[in-house]
Amino acid sequence: MHFELENTDPESKARVGKLHTDHGVIETPIFMPVGTVGSVKGVHQTELERDVKAQIILGNTYHLYLRPGLEVIEGAGGLHQFINWQKPILTDSGGYQVYSLSGARKIKEEGVTFQSHVDGSYHEFTPERAIDIQRTIGADIIMAFDECTPYPCDYEYAKRSMHMTHRWLKRCFNQMERTEPKYGYEQALFPIVQGSTYKDLRKESAETIASHNAIGNAIGGLSVGEPAEELYAATDLVCSILPEDKPRYLMGVGTPANILECIALGVDMFDCVLPSRNARHGMLYTSEGIINIKNLKWEKDFTPLDPNGTSFVDSTYTKAYLRHLVRTKEYLGIQIATLHNLSFYLWLVGEARKQIKQGTFVSWKNKMVPKLSNRL
């Protein structure tokens, strides 16, 4: 696995690259649809590849560990075979889900003990266990086990947590060296920068992560409630430290505007549940702004979902028809909305790649960002 840097934007830190994996090449900047339990909700894998143009999807270690369980996944020959997806997969380490279980987990130096949201049973994730689980799941890119701190976060807590994450990272790398991939293809471990929104901690963490010379690096602990200005400041600082010849993955971000601003700061990879989650509530992302398809104003609007054709469904379905489906709670409505939003996100990063190559990214971004947050 290796990263090939192809173009850099003359007016920003935006870049175009290719991440080569055993399951295919990922063109960056890229957005990864979130397939929490082995599926992107309501979307067939064939649609993800053919229509959405997804190049890589994300799986969730915590959820897959609980259901269907490692025995089933290993019996199938790994997650790629189990879900019939032959392009790259990235798995998180379970650290964020453990963070979200604040009332049902205990963090200590050895690892984290938590209570399952499914049946109340108790489990323990250690750095070593997180690596072993991800080896069994079989993702191409696996994440180091870390603690995601909340926002706001006390400075001393953020500092202690960051240092523990760094100690856990050494144990993750040691476990990677002691073990082998189970399914005959390479797996790469990405370490994660932490440090909350404190500049000195972010700087220290980024320098520590960079020193491990991993194939790629991730930026965690953001998009947890902090203002956008804090998100951008922390991302800018970290990207200025992480090596230029390695892909940078900003975890859990974000809105279309967030993605364009962070591409300008040097980020290559993104994931977020917003396009699929908000689709289930009738919220559509378009190149002109955000649509609540439930609103009465769309009842007799027989135009495409996005007039600029950013989604493959734009030539097939109208706003009026989708509103009808969503209002009558037809499952097809949620499916169309999800396909549209994911297609739009993949269009957005694809257009960003094109603009960077042309040297017009900044002017294009500055025109797009105000429109992307506009409520139509």
C-alpha positions as a Markdown table, in Angstrom:
| # | Residue | x | y | z |
|---|---|---|---|---|
| 1 | Met | 0.0 | 0.0 | 0.0 |
| 2 | His | 1.3 | 3.4 | -0.9 |
| 3 | Phe | 0.2 | 7.0 | -1.5 |
| 4 | Glu | 1.0 | 8.8 | -4.7 |
| 5 | Leu | 0.8 | 12.6 | -4.6 |
| 6 | Glu | -0.2 | 13.9 | -8.1 |
| 7 | Asn | -1.2 | 17.6 | -7.9 |
| 8 | Thr | -1.1 | 20.4 | -5.3 |
| 9 | Asp | -3.2 | 23.6 | -5.6 |
| 10 | Pro | -1.1 | 26.8 | -6.0 |
| 11 | Glu | -3.4 | 28.9 | -3.8 |
| 12 | Ser | -4.1 | 26.5 | -0.9 |
| 13 | Lys | -2.9 | 23.2 | 0.7 |
| 14 | Ala | -5.4 | 21.2 | -1.4 |
| 15 | Arg | -4.0 | 18.2 | -3.2 |
| 16 | Val | -4.9 | 15.3 | -5.5 |
| 17 | Gly | -3.4 | 11.8 | -4.9 |
| 18 | Lys | -3.9 | 8.1 | -5.3 |
| 19 | Leu | -3.9 | 5.6 | -2.4 |
| 20 | His | -3.0 | 2.2 | -3.8 |
| 21 | Thr | -4.4 | -0.8 | -2.0 |
| 22 | Asp | -4.8 | -4.5 | -2.8 |
| 23 | His | -8.5 | -3.9 | -3.4 |
| 24 | Gly | -8.0 | -1.0 | -5.8 |
| 25 | Val | -6.9 | 2.6 | -6.1 |
| 26 | Ile | -8.5 | 5.3 | -4.1 |
| 27 | Glu | -8.5 | 8.8 | -5.8 |
| 28 | Thr | -8.2 | 11.6 | -3.2 |
| 29 | Pro | -9.7 | 13.7 | -1.9 |
| 30 | Ile | -12.3 | 11.1 | -1.3 |
| 31 | Phe | -15.5 | 10.7 | 0.8 |
| 32 | Met | -16.2 | 7.3 | 2.4 |
| 33 | Pro | -19.9 | 6.3 | 2.8 |
| 34 | Val | -20.4 | 4.8 | 6.3 |
| 35 | Gly | -21.5 | 1.2 | 6.3 |
| 36 | Thr | -21.8 | 0.7 | 10.1 |
| 37 | Val | -22.9 | -2.9 | 10.3 |
| 38 | Gly | -21.8 | -4.1 | 6.9 |
| 39 | Ser | -24.2 | -2.0 | 4.9 |
| 40 | Val | -24.8 | 1.5 | 3.9 |
| 41 | Lys | -28.4 | 1.7 | 5.1 |
| 42 | Gly | -30.9 | 1.1 | 2.2 |
| 43 | Val | -28.2 | 0.9 | -0.5 |
| 44 | His | -27.1 | -2.1 | -2.5 |
| 45 | Gln | -23.4 | -2.6 | -2.9 |
| 46 | Thr | -23.9 | -2.6 | -6.7 |
| 47 | Glu | -25.5 | 0.8 | -6.4 |
| 48 | Leu | -22.7 | 2.1 | -4.2 |
| 49 | Glu | -20.1 | 1.1 | -6.9 |
| 50 | Arg | -22.1 | 1.7 | -10.1 |
| 51 | Asp | -24.2 | 4.7 | -9.2 |
| 52 | Val | -22.8 | 6.5 | -6.2 |
| 53 | Lys | -19.2 | 5.9 | -7.5 |
| 54 | Ala | -18.0 | 5.0 | -4.0 |
| 55 | Gln | -14.3 | 3.9 | -4.1 |
| 56 | Ile | -14.1 | 2.9 | -0.4 |
| 57 | Ile | -16.6 | 2.4 | 2.4 |
| 58 | Leu | -16.2 | 2.4 | 6.2 |
| 59 | Gly | -17.2 | -0.4 | 8.6 |
| 60 | Asn | -17.6 | -0.1 | 12.3 |
| 61 | Thr | -15.5 | -2.4 | 14.5 |
| 62 | Tyr | -17.7 | -2.0 | 17.6 |
| 63 | His | -20.9 | -2.9 | 15.8 |
| 64 | Leu | -19.5 | -5.7 | 13.7 |
| 65 | Tyr | -17.8 | -7.2 | 16.7 |
| 66 | Leu | -21.2 | -7.4 | 18.5 |
| 67 | Arg | -23.3 | -8.4 | 15.4 |
| 68 | Pro | -22.8 | -10.6 | 13.4 |
| 69 | Gly | -19.7 | -11.4 | 15.4 |
| 70 | Leu | -16.2 | -12.4 | 14.5 |
| 71 | Glu | -17.0 | -16.1 | 14.0 |
| 72 | Val | -19.4 | -15.3 | 11.2 |
| 73 | Ile | -17.2 | -12.7 | 9.5 |
| 74 | Glu | -14.1 | -15.0 | 9.6 |
| 75 | Gly | -16.2 | -17.9 | 8.4 |
| 76 | Ala | -17.2 | -15.9 | 5.4 |
| 77 | Gly | -13.6 | -15.1 | 4.6 |
| 78 | Gly | -13.6 | -11.5 | 5.9 |
| 79 | Leu | -15.9 | -8.5 | 5.5 |
| 80 | His | -15.3 | -8.1 | 1.8 |
| 81 | Gln | -16.6 | -11.5 | 1.1 |
| 82 | Phe | -19.4 | -11.4 | 3.7 |
| 83 | Ile | -20.9 | -8.3 | 2.1 |
| 84 | Asn | -19.8 | -8.8 | -1.5 |
| 85 | Trp | -17.8 | -5.6 | -1.8 |
| 86 | Gln | -14.4 | -6.0 | -3.6 |
| 87 | Lys | -13.2 | -2.4 | -3.3 |
| 88 | Pro | -11.3 | -1.1 | -0.2 |
| 89 | Ile | -12.8 | -1.0 | 3.3 |
| 90 | Leu | -11.7 | 1.1 | 6.3 |
| 91 | Thr | -12.6 | 0.2 | 9.8 |
| 92 | Asp | -12.5 | 2.4 | 12.9 |
| 93 | Ser | -11.1 | 0.9 | 16.0 |
| 94 | Gly | -14.3 | 1.2 | 18.2 |
| 95 | Gly | -12.8 | 4.1 | 20.2 |
| 96 | Tyr | -15.5 | 6.6 | 19.1 |
| 97 | Gln | -18.4 | 4.2 | 19.9 |
| 98 | Val | -16.8 | 3.6 | 23.3 |
| 99 | Tyr | -16.7 | 7.4 | 23.7 |
| 100 | Ser | -20.4 | 7.6 | 22.9 |
| 101 | Leu | -21.2 | 5.0 | 25.6 |
| 102 | Ser | -20.2 | 7.4 | 28.3 |
| 103 | Gly | -22.6 | 6.0 | 30.8 |
| 104 | Ala | -21.7 | 2.4 | 30.1 |
| 105 | Arg | -17.9 | 2.2 | 29.9 |
| 106 | Lys | -14.8 | 2.4 | 32.1 |
| 107 | Ile | -11.5 | 3.6 | 30.7 |
| 108 | Lys | -8.2 | 2.5 | 32.2 |
| 109 | Glu | -4.6 | 2.1 | 31.1 |
| 110 | Glu | -5.1 | -1.5 | 30.0 |
| 111 | Gly | -8.1 | -0.7 | 27.8 |
| 112 | Val | -11.8 | 0.0 | 28.0 |
| 113 | Thr | -14.6 | -2.1 | 29.6 |
| 114 | Phe | -18.0 | -1.4 | 28.2 |
| 115 | Gln | -21.5 | -2.7 | 28.2 |
| 116 | Ser | -23.2 | -3.8 | 25.0 |
| 117 | His | -26.1 | -1.6 | 23.8 |
| 118 | Val | -27.6 | -4.8 | 22.3 |
| 119 | Asp | -27.9 | -7.1 | 25.3 |
| 120 | Gly | -26.2 | -5.5 | 28.2 |
| 121 | Ser | -23.2 | -7.9 | 28.2 |
| 122 | Tyr | -19.8 | -6.7 | 29.2 |
| 123 | His | -16.8 | -6.6 | 27.0 |
| 124 | Glu | -13.2 | -5.3 | 27.0 |
| 125 | Phe | -11.3 | -3.6 | 24.2 |
| 126 | Thr | -7.6 | -3.2 | 24.5 |
| 127 | Pro | -5.2 | -1.9 | 21.9 |
| 128 | Glu | -4.2 | -5.4 | 21.1 |
| 129 | Arg | -7.8 | -6.7 | 21.0 |
| 130 | Ala | -8.8 | -3.8 | 18.7 |
| 131 | Ile | -6.0 | -4.9 | 16.2 |
| 132 | Asp | -7.0 | -8.6 | 16.4 |
| 133 | Ile | -10.7 | -7.8 | 15.8 |
| 134 | Gln | -9.8 | -5.6 | 12.8 |
| 135 | Arg | -7.5 | -8.3 | 11.5 |
| 136 | Thr | -10.4 | -10.7 | 11.6 |
| 137 | Ile | -12.8 | -8.2 | 10.0 |
| 138 | Gly | -10.2 | -7.8 | 7.2 |
| 139 | Ala | -10.3 | -4.1 | 6.3 |
| 140 | Asp | -7.6 | -2.7 | 4.1 |
| 141 | Ile | -7.1 | 0.3 | 6.4 |
| 142 | Ile | -7.5 | -0.2 | 10.2 |
| 143 | Met | -7.4 | 2.4 | 12.9 |
| 144 | Ala | -5.4 | 2.6 | 16.0 |
| 145 | Phe | -7.3 | 2.3 | 19.3 |
| 146 | Asp | -7.7 | 5.7 | 20.9 |
| 147 | Glu | -9.8 | 7.7 | 23.3 |
| 148 | Cys | -11.9 | 10.4 | 21.7 |
| 149 | Thr | -12.3 | 13.3 | 24.2 |
| 150 | Pro | -15.6 | 15.3 | 24.4 |
| 151 | Tyr | -16.0 | 19.0 | 23.7 |
| 152 | Pro | -15.6 | 21.0 | 25.8 |
| 153 | Cys | -12.8 | 19.1 | 27.5 |
| 154 | Asp | -10.7 | 20.1 | 30.5 |
| 155 | Tyr | -7.0 | 20.7 | 29.5 |
| 156 | Glu | -5.5 | 18.3 | 32.0 |
| 157 | Tyr | -8.0 | 15.5 | 31.0 |
| 158 | Ala | -7.2 | 16.1 | 27.3 |
| 159 | Lys | -3.5 | 15.9 | 28.0 |
| 160 | Arg | -3.7 | 12.7 | 30.0 |
| 161 | Ser | -6.0 | 11.2 | 27.4 |
| 162 | Met | -3.7 | 12.1 | 24.5 |
| 163 | His | -0.6 | 10.6 | 26.2 |
| 164 | Met | -2.6 | 7.4 | 26.9 |
| 165 | Thr | -3.6 | 7.3 | 23.2 |
| 166 | His | 0.0 | 7.6 | 22.3 |
| 167 | Arg | 0.9 | 4.7 | 24.6 |
| 168 | Trp | -1.9 | 2.7 | 23.2 |
| 169 | Leu | -0.6 | 3.4 | 19.7 |
| 170 | Lys | 2.7 | 1.8 | 20.5 |
| 171 | Arg | 0.8 | -1.3 | 21.6 |
| 172 | Cys | -1.2 | -1.3 | 18.4 |
| 173 | Phe | 2.0 | -1.2 | 16.3 |
| 174 | Asn | 3.5 | -4.0 | 18.3 |
| 175 | Gln | 0.4 | -6.1 | 17.9 |
| 176 | Met | 0.5 | -5.5 | 14.1 |
| 177 | Glu | 4.1 | -6.7 | 14.0 |
| 178 | Arg | 3.2 | -9.8 | 16.0 |
| 179 | Thr | 0.2 | -10.8 | 13.7 |
| 180 | Glu | -0.4 | -11.3 | 10.0 |
| 181 | Pro | -3.3 | -10.5 | 7.7 |
| 182 | Lys | -5.8 | -13.4 | 7.6 |
| 183 | Tyr | -7.0 | -13.2 | 4.0 |
| 184 | Gly | -3.9 | -12.7 | 1.9 |
| 185 | Tyr | -3.9 | -9.0 | 1.3 |
| 186 | Glu | -2.2 | -6.1 | 3.1 |
| 187 | Gln | -3.7 | -4.2 | 6.0 |
| 188 | Ala | -2.3 | -0.7 | 7.0 |
| 189 | Leu | -2.6 | 0.8 | 10.4 |
| 190 | Phe | -3.4 | 4.5 | 10.6 |
| 191 | Pro | -2.5 | 6.3 | 13.9 |
| 192 | Ile | -4.8 | 9.1 | 15.2 |
| 193 | Val | -4.0 | 12.6 | 16.3 |
| 194 | Gln | -5.8 | 13.7 | 19.4 |
| 195 | Gly | -5.5 | 16.7 | 21.8 |
| 196 | Ser | -9.0 | 18.2 | 21.8 |
| 197 | Thr | -8.9 | 21.9 | 20.6 |
| 198 | Tyr | -5.7 | 22.8 | 22.5 |
| 199 | Lys | -3.0 | 24.0 | 20.1 |
| 200 | Asp | 0.0 | 22.7 | 22.1 |
| 201 | Leu | -1.6 | 19.3 | 22.5 |
| 202 | Arg | -2.5 | 19.0 | 18.9 |
| 203 | Lys | 1.0 | 20.0 | 17.9 |
| 204 | Glu | 2.6 | 17.4 | 20.2 |
| 205 | Ser | 0.2 | 14.7 | 19.1 |
| 206 | Ala | 0.7 | 15.4 | 15.4 |
| 207 | Glu | 4.5 | 15.3 | 15.9 |
| 208 | Thr | 4.2 | 12.0 | 17.8 |
| 209 | Ile | 2.0 | 10.4 | 15.1 |
| 210 | Ala | 4.2 | 11.7 | 12.3 |
| 211 | Ser | 7.3 | 10.0 | 14.0 |
| 212 | His | 5.8 | 6.6 | 13.5 |
| 213 | Asn | 6.1 | 6.9 | 9.7 |
| 214 | Ala | 2.8 | 5.1 | 9.1 |
| 215 | Ile | 1.3 | 4.6 | 5.6 |
| 216 | Gly | -1.4 | 7.2 | 6.4 |
| 217 | Asn | -2.5 | 9.3 | 9.4 |
| 218 | Ala | -5.8 | 10.3 | 10.9 |
| 219 | Ile | -7.1 | 13.3 | 12.7 |
| 220 | Gly | -9.6 | 12.4 | 15.5 |
| 221 | Gly | -11.4 | 14.1 | 18.3 |
| 222 | Leu | -13.0 | 16.7 | 16.1 |
| 223 | Ser | -16.6 | 17.2 | 14.8 |
| 224 | Val | -17.8 | 16.5 | 18.4 |
| 225 | Gly | -19.6 | 19.8 | 19.0 |
| 226 | Glu | -16.8 | 22.4 | 18.6 |
| 227 | Pro | -17.4 | 25.5 | 16.5 |
| 228 | Ala | -16.3 | 25.3 | 12.9 |
| 229 | Glu | -13.5 | 27.8 | 13.6 |
| 230 | Glu | -12.0 | 25.4 | 16.1 |
| 231 | Leu | -12.4 | 22.5 | 13.7 |
| 232 | Tyr | -10.5 | 24.4 | 10.9 |
| 233 | Ala | -7.8 | 25.8 | 13.2 |
| 234 | Ala | -7.0 | 22.3 | 14.6 |
| 235 | Thr | -7.1 | 20.7 | 11.2 |
| 236 | Asp | -4.8 | 23.4 | 9.7 |
| 237 | Leu | -2.3 | 23.0 | 12.5 |
| 238 | Val | -2.2 | 19.3 | 12.3 |
| 239 | Cys | -2.0 | 19.2 | 8.5 |
| 240 | Ser | 1.0 | 21.5 | 8.6 |
| 241 | Ile | 2.9 | 18.9 | 10.7 |
| 242 | Leu | 1.8 | 15.6 | 9.3 |
| 243 | Pro | 4.0 | 14.4 | 6.3 |
| 244 | Glu | 3.0 | 15.6 | 2.9 |
| 245 | Asp | 3.7 | 12.2 | 1.2 |
| 246 | Lys | 1.1 | 10.4 | 3.4 |
| 247 | Pro | -2.7 | 10.6 | 3.2 |
| 248 | Arg | -4.5 | 12.5 | 5.9 |
| 249 | Tyr | -7.9 | 11.3 | 7.1 |
| 250 | Leu | -10.2 | 13.7 | 9.0 |
| 251 | Met | -12.5 | 11.4 | 11.0 |
| 252 | Gly | -16.3 | 12.1 | 11.1 |
| 253 | Val | -16.3 | 15.3 | 9.0 |
| 254 | Gly | -18.7 | 16.6 | 7.9 |
| 255 | Thr | -21.0 | 18.9 | 6.0 |
| 256 | Pro | -20.3 | 19.7 | 2.4 |
| 257 | Ala | -18.9 | 23.1 | 3.3 |
| 258 | Asn | -16.7 | 21.5 | 6.0 |
| 259 | Ile | -15.3 | 19.1 | 3.5 |
| 260 | Leu | -14.4 | 21.8 | 1.0 |
| 261 | Glu | -12.8 | 24.0 | 3.6 |
| 262 | Cys | -10.8 | 21.0 | 5.0 |
| 263 | Ile | -9.7 | 19.9 | 1.5 |
| 264 | Ala | -8.2 | 23.4 | 1.2 |
| 265 | Leu | -6.3 | 22.8 | 4.5 |
| 266 | Gly | -4.7 | 19.6 | 3.1 |
| 267 | Val | -7.1 | 16.7 | 4.1 |
| 268 | Asp | -7.4 | 13.8 | 1.7 |
| 269 | Met | -10.0 | 11.4 | 3.2 |
| 270 | Phe | -13.4 | 12.0 | 4.9 |
| 271 | Asp | -16.3 | 10.0 | 6.4 |
| 272 | Cys | -19.6 | 11.1 | 7.9 |
| 273 | Val | -23.0 | 9.8 | 8.6 |
| 274 | Leu | -24.7 | 13.1 | 7.6 |
| 275 | Pro | -25.6 | 12.3 | 4.0 |
| 276 | Ser | -27.3 | 8.9 | 4.8 |
| 277 | Arg | -28.7 | 9.8 | 8.2 |
| 278 | Asn | -30.2 | 13.1 | 7.1 |
| 279 | Ala | -31.6 | 11.5 | 4.0 |
| 280 | Arg | -33.8 | 9.4 | 6.2 |
| 281 | His | -35.3 | 12.6 | 7.6 |
| 282 | Gly | -35.9 | 14.1 | 4.1 |
| 283 | Met | -32.9 | 16.4 | 4.0 |
| 284 | Leu | -31.2 | 16.7 | 0.6 |
| 285 | Tyr | -27.8 | 18.2 | -0.1 |
| 286 | Thr | -27.5 | 19.9 | -3.5 |
| 287 | Ser | -25.1 | 22.2 | -5.3 |
| 288 | Glu | -27.5 | 25.1 | -4.7 |
| 289 | Gly | -28.1 | 24.4 | -1.0 |
| 290 | Ile | -30.1 | 22.2 | 1.4 |
| 291 | Ile | -33.6 | 21.0 | 0.7 |
| 292 | Asn | -36.1 | 19.8 | 3.3 |
| 293 | Ile | -38.2 | 17.7 | 0.9 |
| 294 | Lys | -41.1 | 17.5 | 3.3 |
| 295 | Asn | -41.8 | 21.2 | 2.9 |
| 296 | Leu | -45.0 | 22.1 | 1.0 |
| 297 | Lys | -43.1 | 24.3 | -1.5 |
| 298 | Trp | -41.9 | 21.1 | -3.3 |
| 299 | Glu | -45.4 | 19.5 | -3.6 |
| 300 | Lys | -45.7 | 20.5 | -7.3 |
| 301 | Asp | -42.1 | 21.0 | -8.2 |
| 302 | Phe | -41.4 | 18.7 | -11.1 |
| 303 | Thr | -37.8 | 19.6 | -11.5 |
| 304 | Pro | -34.8 | 17.4 | -10.7 |
| 305 | Leu | -33.5 | 17.1 | -7.1 |
| 306 | Asp | -30.4 | 19.1 | -8.2 |
| 307 | Pro | -30.7 | 21.2 | -11.3 |
| 308 | Asn | -27.0 | 20.9 | -11.9 |
| 309 | Gly | -27.1 | 17.1 | -12.2 |
| 310 | Thr | -24.8 | 16.3 | -9.4 |
| 311 | Ser | -26.6 | 13.0 | -8.6 |
| 312 | Phe | -27.4 | 10.1 | -11.0 |
| 313 | Val | -31.0 | 10.2 | -9.7 |
| 314 | Asp | -31.5 | 13.8 | -10.9 |
| 315 | Ser | -32.5 | 12.6 | -14.4 |
| 316 | Thr | -35.0 | 10.0 | -13.0 |
| 317 | Tyr | -36.9 | 11.5 | -10.0 |
| 318 | Thr | -38.4 | 14.9 | -9.3 |
| 319 | Lys | -38.8 | 16.8 | -6.0 |
| 320 | Ala | -42.6 | 16.4 | -6.1 |
| 321 | Tyr | -42.3 | 12.6 | -6.5 |
| 322 | Leu | -39.7 | 12.3 | -3.7 |
| 323 | Arg | -41.8 | 14.5 | -1.4 |
| 324 | His | -44.8 | 12.2 | -2.1 |
| 325 | Leu | -42.7 | 9.1 | -1.2 |
| 326 | Val | -41.3 | 10.6 | 1.9 |
| 327 | Arg | -44.6 | 12.0 | 3.1 |
| 328 | Thr | -46.3 | 8.6 | 2.6 |
| 329 | Lys | -43.4 | 6.8 | 4.4 |
| 330 | Glu | -42.5 | 4.7 | 1.4 |
| 331 | Tyr | -39.2 | 2.9 | 1.8 |
| 332 | Leu | -38.3 | 3.9 | -1.8 |
| 333 | Gly | -38.3 | 7.5 | -0.7 |
| 334 | Ile | -35.5 | 7.0 | 1.9 |
| 335 | Gln | -33.6 | 4.9 | -0.6 |
| 336 | Ile | -33.7 | 7.6 | -3.3 |
| 337 | Ala | -32.8 | 10.4 | -0.8 |
| 338 | Thr | -29.8 | 8.3 | 0.4 |
| 339 | Leu | -28.6 | 7.6 | -3.1 |
| 340 | His | -28.9 | 11.2 | -4.0 |
| 341 | Asn | -27.0 | 12.5 | -0.9 |
| 342 | Leu | -24.2 | 10.0 | -1.3 |
| 343 | Ser | -23.9 | 10.7 | -5.0 |
| 344 | Phe | -23.7 | 14.4 | -4.3 |
| 345 | Tyr | -20.9 | 13.9 | -1.7 |
| 346 | Leu | -19.0 | 11.8 | -4.2 |
| 347 | Trp | -19.6 | 14.4 | -6.9 |
| 348 | Leu | -18.4 | 17.1 | -4.6 |
| 349 | Val | -15.0 | 15.5 | -3.9 |
| 350 | Gly | -14.7 | 14.5 | -7.5 |
| 351 | Glu | -15.3 | 18.0 | -8.7 |
| 352 | Ala | -12.8 | 19.2 | -6.1 |
| 353 | Arg | -10.2 | 16.8 | -7.6 |
| 354 | Lys | -10.9 | 18.3 | -11.0 |
| 355 | Gln | -10.7 | 21.9 | -9.8 |
| 356 | Ile | -7.3 | 21.2 | -8.0 |
| 357 | Lys | -5.9 | 19.7 | -11.2 |
| 358 | Gln | -7.0 | 22.8 | -13.2 |
| 359 | Gly | -5.6 | 25.2 | -10.6 |
| 360 | Thr | -9.1 | 26.7 | -10.0 |
| 361 | Phe | -10.0 | 25.1 | -6.7 |
| 362 | Val | -9.9 | 28.2 | -4.4 |
| 363 | Ser | -12.1 | 30.3 | -6.6 |
| 364 | Trp | -14.5 | 27.4 | -7.1 |
| 365 | Lys | -14.6 | 26.6 | -3.4 |
| 366 | Asn | -15.3 | 30.3 | -2.5 |
| 367 | Lys | -18.3 | 30.3 | -4.8 |
| 368 | Met | -19.6 | 26.9 | -3.6 |
| 369 | Val | -19.3 | 27.2 | 0.2 |
| 370 | Pro | -21.9 | 29.9 | 0.7 |
| 371 | Lys | -24.4 | 28.1 | -1.5 |
| 372 | Leu | -23.8 | 24.7 | 0.2 |
| 373 | Ser | -25.1 | 26.0 | 3.5 |
| 374 | Asn | -28.1 | 27.8 | 2.1 |
| 375 | Arg | -31.5 | 26.6 | 3.1 |
| 376 | Leu | -33.7 | 26.4 | 0.0 |
